[in-house]
Amino acid sequence: MLLKIPTDELGANEVVAAKIVFPHIMKTGGTSVSEWIQRHYNRAAVLTGASGWKELKTMPRHLFEPLKFVRGHFGSGILDVFGEHNGFTPIALLRNPVERVVSHFWHLKYAPDAQGFEFAKEEAFSLEEYLDHPETEYIVSNYQTGSYSAVLGSPEAAMELQQVSEEVWPASIEVAKAYVDRCEVVGITEDLNGFIEALCGRFAFYPDYGLRKHRSYRKSTELSDAVLRKIRRMNEIDEELYQYAKARAAQPRRHYVLANSGNPNAVGPSGVIDWRPGQPFWGTGWSDVVADERNGHIWSLQAVATMELAVRQGQNYALVFSVFRFVAPFQQEGFTVLCDDQEVTVTALSAVDGGGAQLFAAALGVAQQAKVTIGFRVTRLLAFSDISSDRDDRKRGVALSHLALFSCDRGPAA
């Protein structure tokens, strides 16, 4: 049982969240970026029911109404459905074509969820064969340009598209460049931090430059000069588009913030903040709030994962939070909580829900600024594969399932 706080006591700001559409090209780092962006939205505002055209076509249209962040393997044709005409701002991320092709090969070979290319999983199947196979032609040759080459029309036409691969259209460099020109923010994988910085400047996001790397299966195999030349020859149009996007990303960035944007977790008149997974937050070092929130918690993925809360300077605050679990019980022995980098005394309260979440409380003292940064620190990150036969090798610390902050002052500070 979570701590119960009346809804009229909630202190969260009404934050204006931008409507963003992100056609994610496979093996460019888009999953990591999407997980970070999703922290800034309520889960109901994120497209979770579809990651490609096949699922999107079957979704009831009324589920489109609350969406504010749309991401998936759609290609630029998704702008027919979620575009400037209904308030969505497009963004783009591209990768060095050679690196993307090689990464995609290893993904198809070893990713458990890679489907439709079973032949690639054969141990003897080589990169050279991958480049020549008729079924992989569209993903080894100018795939990024094809992803951004949809000739935009109407939502109805987009939803009826039937392609060999539903997110890829015949590659057209001019159409793809036109899409890049429409994008509010453009980035390249080789400068992911620059892309994050630009997104923060445009959309007032909270920066996190330690995004976890997703599903990298690449082997440290040297590529022959002949293979490199062949990949480059097969991706000359992609190289042109990549250089175009790279030049766009290097342009001086505008610095502007949306009206009324700000920390989604700020104390209200009663001095209370109440946060649960699936609600937006500012912080660093956490798992995907959309995926893990379905189980009622999110995991810390760094030795210290943080949440920033907006408070009133000069007032006293107390923190109450619940932990669903650790990967292994001994992690709790080295678990500490920080407030603005200083360790605070934490009291473990009784477990609730019959051995479910464990409740903790801490007195934070007087806020020295108009914000406090709460850090959740474990001395050792563990994966479930470290302690059992589980295949999940993601290193984690603490599973946070609830956080509440209370002002201990009855009125404004003297």
KEPA-357299 format. One record per residue (C-alpha): residue number from 1; x, y, z; residue in one letter. Coordinates in Angstrom, 2 decimals, decimal comma. Layout:
BEGIN
REC  num        X        Y        Z  residu
REC  NUM        X        Y        Z       A
...
END
This chain:
BEGIN
REC  num        X        Y        Z  residu
REC    1     0,00     0,00     0,00       M
REC    2     1,40     3,38    -1,01       L
REC    3     1,21     6,44     1,16       L
REC    4    -2,20     8,03     0,61       K
REC    5    -2,25    11,75    -0,15       I
REC    6    -5,55    13,52    -0,93       P
REC    7    -5,63    14,80    -4,48       T
REC    8    -6,42    18,33    -3,35       D
REC    9    -3,09    18,31    -1,52       E
REC   10    -0,99    17,70    -4,61       L
REC   11     1,52    20,42    -5,36       G
REC   12     2,63    19,58    -8,91       A
REC   13     2,79    22,45   -11,39       N
REC   14     0,59    22,51   -14,44       E
REC   15     3,37    22,06   -16,99       V
REC   16     2,90    22,73   -20,68       V
REC   17     4,43    19,75   -22,49       A
REC   18     5,31    20,10   -26,15       A
REC   19     3,83    17,67   -28,66       K
REC   20     6,78    15,87   -30,26       I
REC   21     6,93    13,26   -33,04       V
REC   22    10,15    11,25   -33,35       F
REC   23    10,43     8,84   -36,30       P
REC   24    13,12     6,62   -34,83       H
REC   25    15,51     5,06   -37,34       I
REC   26    16,73     1,69   -36,10       M
REC   27    20,26     1,49   -34,63       K
REC   28    20,78     5,23   -34,25       T
REC   29    20,41     5,48   -30,45       G
REC   30    16,78     6,54   -30,66       G
REC   31    15,57     4,12   -28,00       T
REC   32    17,88     5,67   -25,41       S
REC   33    16,73     9,16   -26,37       V
REC   34    13,06     8,13   -26,31       S
REC   35    13,35     6,67   -22,82       E
REC   36    14,81     9,96   -21,59       W
REC   37    12,20    12,12   -23,33       I
REC   38     9,41     9,95   -21,89       Q
REC   39    10,35    11,02   -18,35       R
REC   40     8,93    14,44   -19,13       H
REC   41     5,41    13,19   -19,91       Y
REC   42     2,60    11,41   -18,17       N
REC   43     2,51     7,84   -19,40       R
REC   44    -0,94     8,36   -20,94       A
REC   45     0,56    11,04   -23,21       A
REC   46     3,16     8,67   -24,71       V
REC   47     2,36     6,39   -27,64       L
REC   48     2,86     2,94   -26,12       T
REC   49     0,36     0,89   -28,11       G
REC   50     2,33     0,92   -31,36       A
REC   51     5,97     0,97   -32,40       S
REC   52     5,29     0,68   -36,13       G
REC   53     2,60     1,04   -38,75       W
REC   54     1,14    -2,43   -38,29       K
REC   55     0,14    -1,75   -34,67       E
REC   56    -0,82     1,87   -35,31       L
REC   57    -3,35     0,89   -37,98       K
REC   58    -5,23    -1,28   -35,50       T
REC   59    -5,33     1,26   -32,66       M
REC   60    -8,71     2,86   -31,91       P
REC   61    -8,50     6,49   -33,03       R
REC   62    -9,77     7,88   -29,72       H
REC   63    -6,49     6,71   -28,15       L
REC   64    -4,66     9,26   -30,32       F
REC   65    -6,31    12,21   -28,56       E
REC   66    -4,18    12,43   -25,35       P
REC   67    -0,85    11,76   -27,09       L
REC   68     1,95    14,30   -26,81       K
REC   69     5,02    12,15   -27,53       F
REC   70     4,92     9,82   -30,51       V
REC   71     7,94     7,67   -31,27       R
REC   72     8,49     4,49   -33,24       G
REC   73     9,74     3,00   -36,50       H
REC   74     7,35     4,91   -38,72       F
REC   75     9,51     6,98   -41,03       G
REC   76     8,61    10,56   -41,89       S
REC   77     5,18     9,43   -43,11       G
REC   78     4,04     9,52   -39,49       I
REC   79     3,76    13,30   -39,88       L
REC   80     0,63    12,66   -41,93       D
REC   81    -0,96    11,38   -38,73       V
REC   82     0,93    13,34   -36,05       F
REC   83     2,35    16,48   -37,61       G
REC   84     2,35    20,24   -37,62       E
REC   85    -1,31    20,22   -38,64       H
REC   86    -2,27    18,94   -35,17       N
REC   87     0,47    20,61   -33,18       G
REC   88     3,30    18,05   -33,29       F
REC   89     6,90    19,15   -33,67       T
REC   90     9,18    16,70   -35,55       P
REC   91    12,75    15,86   -34,52       I
REC   92    15,39    13,75   -36,28       A
REC   93    18,46    11,67   -35,35       L
REC   94    20,86    10,15   -37,90       L
REC   95    23,99     8,01   -37,65       R
REC   96    27,14     7,46   -39,66       N
REC   97    25,84     5,09   -42,37       P
REC   98    28,67     2,55   -42,11       V
REC   99    28,28     2,28   -38,34       E
REC  100    24,52     1,95   -38,63       R
REC  101    24,67    -0,84   -41,23       V
REC  102    27,20    -2,85   -39,22       V
REC  103    25,25    -2,35   -35,98       S
REC  104    22,05    -3,50   -37,67       H
REC  105    23,77    -6,67   -38,86       F
REC  106    24,82    -7,68   -35,35       W
REC  107    21,39    -6,76   -34,00       H
REC  108    19,63    -9,09   -36,43       L
REC  109    22,14   -11,81   -35,63       K
REC  110    21,88   -11,79   -31,84       Y
REC  111    18,90    -9,74   -30,63       A
REC  112    16,30   -12,17   -29,22       P
REC  113    13,42   -10,04   -30,49       D
REC  114    14,79    -9,53   -34,02       A
REC  115    12,22   -11,26   -36,23       Q
REC  116    11,80   -11,85   -39,94       G
REC  117    15,48   -12,47   -40,67       F
REC  118    16,02   -15,92   -39,19       E
REC  119    18,71   -16,69   -41,75       F
REC  120    20,87   -13,94   -40,22       A
REC  121    21,04   -15,85   -36,92       K
REC  122    22,93   -18,73   -38,50       E
REC  123    26,45   -18,71   -37,07       E
REC  124    28,02   -18,97   -40,51       A
REC  125    25,99   -16,06   -41,94       F
REC  126    28,51   -13,29   -42,57       S
REC  127    28,40    -9,53   -42,97       L
REC  128    29,33    -9,96   -46,63       E
REC  129    26,32   -12,24   -47,16       E
REC  130    24,15    -9,76   -45,28       Y
REC  131    25,12    -7,01   -47,73       L
REC  132    24,16    -9,18   -50,71       D
REC  133    21,01   -10,90   -49,43       H
REC  134    17,86    -9,84   -51,36       P
REC  135    15,73    -9,67   -48,19       E
REC  136    18,08    -7,21   -46,46       T
REC  137    18,58    -4,88   -49,41       E
REC  138    16,36    -2,12   -48,05       Y
REC  139    18,13    -2,02   -44,65       I
REC  140    21,72    -2,15   -45,94       V
REC  141    21,34     0,45   -48,69       S
REC  142    20,32     4,05   -47,93       N
REC  143    17,95     2,98   -45,16       Y
REC  144    18,02     6,35   -43,37       Q
REC  145    17,16     8,27   -46,51       T
REC  146    14,36     5,83   -47,22       G
REC  147    13,00     6,31   -43,70       S
REC  148    12,70    10,05   -44,26       Y
REC  149    11,47     9,87   -47,87       S
REC  150     7,71     9,64   -47,44       A
REC  151     5,80    12,02   -49,68       V
REC  152     3,42    13,46   -47,14       L
REC  153    -0,27    13,37   -47,93       G
REC  154    -3,25    12,67   -45,68       S
REC  155    -3,73    10,63   -42,49       P
REC  156    -5,97     8,25   -44,38       E
REC  157    -3,36     7,65   -47,08       A
REC  158    -0,61     7,13   -44,52       A
REC  159    -2,61     4,54   -42,62       M
REC  160    -3,19     2,56   -45,81       E
REC  161     0,46     2,36   -46,87       L
REC  162     1,67    -1,12   -47,70       Q
REC  163     5,42    -1,30   -48,21       Q
REC  164     8,01    -4,08   -48,21       V
REC  165     8,98    -2,48   -44,93       S
REC  166     6,29    -0,20   -43,65       E
REC  167     8,59     2,51   -42,31       E
REC  168    10,71     2,79   -45,49       V
REC  169     9,81     4,45   -48,78       W
REC  170    11,92     4,55   -51,97       P
REC  171    14,95     6,66   -51,09       A
REC  172    14,75    10,28   -52,27       S
REC  173    17,49    12,60   -51,06       I
REC  174    15,48    15,74   -51,77       E
REC  175    12,41    14,51   -49,89       V
REC  176    14,58    13,35   -46,98       A
REC  177    16,39    16,68   -46,81       K
REC  178    13,05    18,46   -46,83       A
REC  179    12,01    16,38   -43,82       Y
REC  180    15,22    17,30   -41,98       V
REC  181    14,53    20,96   -42,77       D
REC  182    11,09    20,64   -41,14       R
REC  183    12,54    19,26   -37,92       C
REC  184    12,83    21,59   -34,95       E
REC  185    15,86    19,73   -33,59       V
REC  186    18,29    17,56   -35,58       V
REC  187    21,08    15,44   -34,13       G
REC  188    23,62    12,78   -34,96       I
REC  189    24,37     9,67   -32,92       T
REC  190    28,08    10,48   -32,78       E
REC  191    27,20    13,62   -30,77       D
REC  192    24,28    12,35   -28,73       L
REC  193    25,02    14,81   -25,91       N
REC  194    24,73    17,66   -28,39       G
REC  195    21,33    16,35   -29,45       F
REC  196    20,24    16,15   -25,81       I
REC  197    21,48    19,70   -25,18       E
REC  198    19,54    21,00   -28,18       A
REC  199    16,36    19,22   -27,08       L
REC  200    16,73    20,69   -23,60       C
REC  201    17,17    24,17   -25,04       G
REC  202    14,08    23,84   -27,19       R
REC  203    11,71    21,91   -24,93       F
REC  204    12,98    22,73   -21,42       A
REC  205    13,84    19,10   -20,69       F
REC  206    16,07    18,09   -17,81       Y
REC  207    19,50    17,08   -19,21       P
REC  208    20,81    13,56   -18,68       D
REC  209    24,07    12,84   -20,44       Y
REC  210    24,42     9,33   -19,02       G
REC  211    21,75     7,57   -21,08       L
REC  212    22,15     3,81   -21,07       R
REC  213    23,20     2,13   -24,28       K
REC  214    20,56    -0,17   -25,66       H
REC  215    21,02    -3,63   -27,04       R
REC  216    24,46    -3,36   -28,57       S
REC  217    25,41    -6,76   -29,97       Y
REC  218    28,34    -5,69   -32,11       R
REC  219    31,45    -7,83   -32,03       K
REC  220    34,88    -6,22   -32,13       S
REC  221    35,58    -7,63   -35,58       T
REC  222    37,77    -5,68   -37,95       E
REC  223    36,15    -4,83   -41,28       L
REC  224    38,18    -5,33   -44,41       S
REC  225    38,80    -2,39   -46,72       D
REC  226    36,74    -4,15   -49,38       A
REC  227    33,70    -4,46   -47,09       V
REC  228    34,00    -0,84   -45,98       L
REC  229    34,16     0,34   -49,58       R
REC  230    31,11    -1,76   -50,44       K
REC  231    29,04    -0,37   -47,55       I
REC  232    30,01     3,17   -48,48       R
REC  233    29,13     2,56   -52,14       R
REC  234    25,73     1,14   -51,13       M
REC  235    25,03     4,15   -48,89       N
REC  236    26,19     7,14   -50,90       E
REC  237    22,78     8,81   -50,58       I
REC  238    22,70     8,11   -46,84       D
REC  239    26,14     9,66   -46,52       E
REC  240    24,91    12,81   -48,25       E
REC  241    21,90    12,99   -45,93       L
REC  242    24,07    12,30   -42,88       Y
REC  243    26,43    15,15   -43,79       Q
REC  244    23,43    17,40   -44,37       Y
REC  245    22,04    16,57   -40,94       A
REC  246    25,47    16,92   -39,35       K
REC  247    25,80    20,45   -40,75       A
REC  248    22,32    21,28   -39,50       R
REC  249    23,13    19,95   -36,02       A
REC  250    26,29    22,07   -35,90       A
REC  251    24,43    25,31   -36,53       Q
REC  252    24,19    27,73   -33,60       P
REC  253    21,35    26,58   -31,39       R
REC  254    18,51    28,82   -30,44       R
REC  255    17,85    29,02   -26,72       H
REC  256    14,20    29,32   -25,91       Y
REC  257    11,84    27,71   -23,45       V
REC  258     8,16    26,94   -23,82       L
REC  259     5,78    29,17   -21,91       A
REC  260     4,88    27,82   -18,46       N
REC  261     7,35    24,97   -18,74       S
REC  262     9,15    23,95   -15,58       G
REC  263     9,77    21,24   -13,05       N
REC  264     6,68    18,99   -12,99       P
REC  265     7,29    18,26    -9,30       N
REC  266     6,94    21,53    -7,40       A
REC  267     5,36    22,19    -4,02       V
REC  268     1,91    23,72    -4,10       G
REC  269     0,26    25,97    -1,52       P
REC  270     0,28    23,15     1,03       S
REC  271     3,97    22,41     0,46       G
REC  272     3,39    18,84    -0,76       V
REC  273     4,80    16,88    -3,71       I
REC  274     3,43    13,44    -4,53       D
REC  275     5,06    11,44    -7,31       W
REC  276     4,45     7,94    -8,65       R
REC  277     5,96     6,08   -11,62       P
REC  278     4,22     7,08   -14,82       G
REC  279     4,22    10,75   -13,87       Q
REC  280     6,84    13,15   -15,29       P
REC  281     9,96    14,03   -13,33       F
REC  282    13,33    15,73   -13,58       W
REC  283    16,30    13,53   -12,76       G
REC  284    19,08    11,30   -13,98       T
REC  285    20,02     7,66   -13,93       G
REC  286    16,64     5,89   -14,15       W
REC  287    15,15     3,13   -16,26       S
REC  288    12,40     3,67   -18,80       D
REC  289     9,48     5,12   -16,88       V
REC  290     7,00     3,92   -19,50       V
REC  291     8,12     0,29   -19,54       A
REC  292     8,81    -0,20   -15,84       D
REC  293     5,87     1,86   -14,61       E
REC  294     3,61    -0,98   -15,69       R
REC  295     4,99    -2,87   -12,70       N
REC  296     4,61     0,16   -10,43       G
REC  297     8,27     1,10   -10,09       H
REC  298    11,35     2,37   -11,91       I
REC  299    14,94     1,20   -11,38       W
REC  300    18,05     3,21   -10,63       S
REC  301    20,68     2,38   -13,27       L
REC  302    23,57     4,40   -11,85       Q
REC  303    25,35     4,31    -8,50       A
REC  304    23,49     7,53    -7,68       V
REC  305    20,17     8,20    -9,42       A
REC  306    18,60    11,58    -8,75       T
REC  307    15,31    13,42    -8,69       M
REC  308    15,09    17,20    -8,58       E
REC  309    12,17    18,79    -6,73       L
REC  310    11,13    22,45    -6,77       A
REC  311    10,61    23,77    -3,22       V
REC  312    10,43    27,01    -1,24       R
REC  313    13,80    28,24    -0,09       Q
REC  314    14,08    28,54     3,69       G
REC  315    11,42    25,97     4,57       Q
REC  316    11,91    22,61     6,29       N
REC  317    11,07    19,44     4,39       Y
REC  318    10,63    15,75     5,09       A
REC  319    10,86    12,97     2,54       L
REC  320     8,84     9,76     2,47       V
REC  321     9,40     7,15    -0,24       F
REC  322     8,76     3,48    -0,89       S
REC  323    11,07     0,91    -2,41       V
REC  324     9,54    -2,03    -4,22       F
REC  325    12,73    -4,09    -4,00       R
REC  326    16,46    -4,34    -4,64       F
REC  327    17,95    -6,83    -7,08       V
REC  328    19,50    -8,61    -4,07       A
REC  329    18,73    -7,98    -0,36       P
REC  330    22,34    -7,15     0,53       F
REC  331    22,12    -4,00    -1,63       Q
REC  332    19,92    -2,46     1,05       Q
REC  333    22,79    -2,64     3,51       E
REC  334    24,74    -0,11     1,46       G
REC  335    21,73     1,97     0,43       F
REC  336    21,88     5,66     1,34       T
REC  337    19,94     8,79     0,45       V
REC  338    21,46    12,15    -0,39       L
REC  339    19,97    15,61    -0,30       C
REC  340    21,98    18,06    -2,38       D
REC  341    24,94    15,64    -2,26       D
REC  342    24,83    15,35     1,55       Q
REC  343    23,85    12,05     3,15       E
REC  344    20,71    12,20     5,29       V
REC  345    19,51     9,85     7,99       T
REC  346    16,89     7,45     6,66       V
REC  347    14,47     5,51     8,85       T
REC  348    13,11     2,25     7,47       A
REC  349     9,46     1,83     8,36       L
REC  350     7,44    -1,36     8,29       S
REC  351     6,87    -3,18     5,03       A
REC  352     3,41    -2,87     3,53       V
REC  353     1,28    -4,94     1,21       D
REC  354     2,25    -8,15     2,94       G
REC  355     5,95    -7,93     2,22       G
REC  356     5,64    -5,66    -0,82       G
REC  357     7,06    -2,14    -0,81       A
REC  358     9,24    -0,94     2,07       Q
REC  359     8,51     2,55     3,37       L
REC  360    11,33     4,95     4,29       F
REC  361    11,38     8,46     5,79       A
REC  362    14,03    11,16     6,14       A
REC  363    14,21    14,70     7,52       A
REC  364    15,86    16,89     4,90       L
REC  365    16,16    20,10     6,92       G
REC  366    15,92    23,62     5,57       V
REC  367    16,03    24,09     1,82       A
REC  368    18,98    26,31     0,93       Q
REC  369    17,73    26,92    -2,62       Q
REC  370    14,48    26,80    -4,55       A
REC  371    15,19    23,19    -5,39       K
REC  372    16,44    20,03    -3,72       V
REC  373    18,12    17,13    -5,46       T
REC  374    17,43    13,76    -3,91       I
REC  375    19,99    11,05    -4,66       G
REC  376    19,39     7,32    -4,23       F
REC  377    22,77     5,63    -3,82       R
REC  378    23,73     1,96    -3,81       V
REC  379    27,30     0,74    -3,38       T
REC  380    26,91    -1,95    -6,02       R
REC  381    24,69    -2,30    -9,06       L
REC  382    23,57    -5,82    -9,91       L
REC  383    21,82    -7,61   -12,76       A
REC  384    19,36   -10,42   -12,24       F
REC  385    21,72   -12,54   -14,34       S
REC  386    24,34   -12,07   -11,59       D
REC  387    22,24   -13,93    -9,05       I
REC  388    20,13   -16,35   -11,09       S
REC  389    19,70   -17,92   -14,51       S
REC  390    17,73   -14,87   -15,62       D
REC  391    18,97   -13,50   -18,96       R
REC  392    18,44    -9,88   -17,93       D
REC  393    21,95    -8,42   -17,62       D
REC  394    20,94    -4,80   -17,00       R
REC  395    22,74    -3,45   -13,93       K
REC  396    20,31    -1,95   -11,39       R
REC  397    20,11    -0,66    -7,87       G
REC  398    16,84     0,27    -6,21       V
REC  399    13,29     0,00    -7,52       A
REC  400    11,48     3,20    -6,52       L
REC  401     7,69     2,97    -6,34       S
REC  402     6,61     6,23    -4,65       H
REC  403     8,03     9,54    -3,45       L
REC  404     6,43    12,29    -1,39       A
REC  405     7,84    15,52     0,00       L
REC  406     6,24    17,48     2,83       F
REC  407     6,88    20,95     4,17       S
REC  408     7,28    20,83     7,94       C
REC  409     6,52    24,53     8,30       D
REC  410     2,97    25,65     8,91       R
REC  411     3,51    28,95     7,19       G
REC  412     6,11    30,88     5,21       P
REC  413     9,60    30,90     6,65       A
REC  414    10,47    33,86     8,83       A
END
